[in-house]
Amino acid sequence: MKASARRRRGKWDWVGGFKTSRQEGQDGVVSLSFDLSTLVEKRCLGKKAFTQFKEVTGLVDFAWRVVYNRRSWGGPIARKEIFRRAQGFVVFIHGWNGSGEIWESLPAMVCQKNHRLVAFVLDVNGFGGSPFIEAEMPKVAQCHPEGCMRAVEKWIETMKLRGRAGTRRIFTFVGHSMGGAALFYMNDKDWAENRYARCAVAPALLCNDTLRQGFYVGLGAGIGIGLQYSLLDKLKEKLAPRLIQELIGGASEAVKAEHLRIFERTDKGTLAQTFYALGQAEEPRRRRRWKNFRVILGHKDRLVGVAPMLNLLEDLGFRNENIRVVLGDHYLFSAGFQTRRSHGENRDILLEEILQLHGGCRTR
């Protein structure tokens, strides 16, 4: 019995292996940054588990931030206890050529609204602090949305976040673009009913949109040609700013700057293969009903067409209760100068959807 208690107390020891910490701008909300390699160095994670993670995912490392409210418990409490007692975890998954920073203040707002939630803000699929081992030419299977979801699930397994079978902790997955598409490929049978929810924001799921499939494949191939003929420097210098402005022009300046930063620092092959893979994703399995799943679309989204997406969602078995269309573009939750009204409202809508999904699972 004592040995079992010691194992439970040690479950969250890895929380002490963070790299940096920062205040998140909300009263009492802070974040800690982590990556798997640092946890191994600090002996908070076993080398065998890390090696297995790399073999399964094809990633060199995996990075994330943890956001939580340290003033939510009525007095001083150890970080490990905050994690252990949390009602739920909200997992944020960004899209192509992004990082966890694209979510801006949204994770902190979640933790401010519900003090018993902890947010995990990931870098995924070859970007940010989670690069591929074969960065110059990763496998397409590793790059497409399903591969992204498998990596996230393996990370959850590696960190033992789900706990015992009887735990009442709820996971709410929030994905944008590529990350939103990844949510359609979750292994649902591995999760207890009403213990997880999903919210896909402008999901780049293009299975029946041949026009945009061609664009994604063509741009991915174009980046590959630039790699082959050493033209990518010109692409980065001239095309990237214009592409970002045209496709996510409604986002904040901070989000645009983050995309440019990631574009500059990401290996050429990853940029090409990941974009190419978005146009090659297979159609998810149809279902009679998608429980605890919301899809939010922007009416001016150039990367995800509203009409083709609605047709696809209908074919997959979604209902009206699962879908919401708002005024905005691909970054419908990030308020730029000209979109501060509509996108600001959308950010509040998305915040409420996340909290309602969590609350609905707890009620059921």
Secondary structure, 3 states (H helix, E strand, C coil): CHHHHHHHHHHHHHHHHCCCEEECCCCCEEEEEEEHHHHHHCCCCCHHHHHHHHHHHCECCCEEEEEEECCCCCCCCCHHHHHHHCCEEEEEECCCCCCHHHHCCHHHHHHHHCCCEEEEEECCCCCCCCCECCCCCCCHHHHCHHHHHHHHHHHHHHCCCCCCCCCCCEEEEEEECHHHHHHHHCCHHHCCCCCEEEEEECCCCCCCCHHHHHHHHHHHHHHHHHHHCCCHHHHHHHHHHHHHHHHCCCCCHHHHHHHHHHHHHCCHHHHHHHHHHHCCCCCCCCCCCCCCEEEEEECCCCCCCHHHHHHHHHHHCCCHHHEEEECCCCCCCCCCCCCHHHHHHHHHHHHHHHHHHHHHHHHC
